[in-house]
């Protein structure tokens, strides 16, 4: 019986981890389409240079914006004159 409980707990934990790994926020979905997020809370937060806590509790949108800026800078610096 203890083995069944342990296996069940491990399986449940793995499901939770897998679910959060594949979850996308509204900002990530918009960025994948090459657009800006249209949610009011995200627009307000982005104007202030912040992350919407409701939609992006781990500040995924700011990480995404930083990586976009880095790729833009590297693309500009790699352009031949």
C-alpha positions in Angstrom: 0.0 0.0 0.0 2.9 2.4 0.8 4.4 1.6 -2.6 1.2 2.5 -4.3 1.1 5.9 -2.5 4.7 6.7 -3.4 4.1 5.8 -7.0 1.0 7.9 -7.1 2.7 10.9 -5.5 5.6 10.7 -7.9 3.3 10.4 -10.9 1.3 13.4 -9.8 4.4 15.5 -9.3 5.7 14.6 -12.8 2.3 15.5 -14.3 2.5 18.9 -12.6 6.0 19.5 -13.8 5.2 18.5 -17.3 2.1 20.7 -17.4 4.0 23.8 -16.3 6.8 23.1 -18.8 4.5 23.2 -21.7 2.2 26.0 -20.6 2.5 29.2 -22.6 1.4 32.6 -21.4 -0.6 35.1 -23.5 2.5 37.1 -24.2 4.5 34.1 -25.3 1.7 33.1 -27.7 1.5 36.6 -29.1 5.3 36.8 -29.5 5.3 33.4 -31.4 2.9 35.0 -33.9 5.1 38.1 -34.1 2.7 40.4 -32.4 2.3 42.2 -29.1 0.0 40.9 -26.4 -3.5 42.4 -26.5 -4.5 41.8 -22.9 -5.3 45.1 -21.0 -3.3 44.1 -17.9 -0.2 43.2 -20.0 -0.4 46.4 -22.1 -0.6 48.5 -18.9 2.3 46.6 -17.3 4.5 46.8 -20.4 4.0 50.5 -20.7 5.5 50.8 -17.2 8.3 48.5 -18.2 7.0 45.8 -15.8 5.6 42.3 -16.1 1.9 41.5 -15.6 1.9 39.4 -12.5 -1.5 37.8 -13.3 -0.5 36.5 -16.7 3.3 36.1 -16.2 4.0 35.2 -12.5 7.6 34.2 -13.4 8.1 37.3 -15.6 8.3 35.2 -18.8 7.3 38.2 -20.9 10.3 40.3 -19.8 12.7 37.4 -20.4 11.2 37.1 -23.9 11.6 40.8 -24.6 15.2 40.7 -23.4 16.0 37.8 -25.7 14.3 39.6 -28.7 16.4 42.7 -28.1 19.6 40.7 -28.0 18.7 39.0 -31.3 17.9 42.4 -32.9 21.2 43.8 -31.7 23.2 40.9 -33.0 21.4 41.0 -36.3 22.2 44.7 -36.7 25.9 44.2 -35.7 26.2 41.3 -38.2 24.9 43.4 -41.2 27.6 44.1 -43.7 28.1 47.8 -44.4 
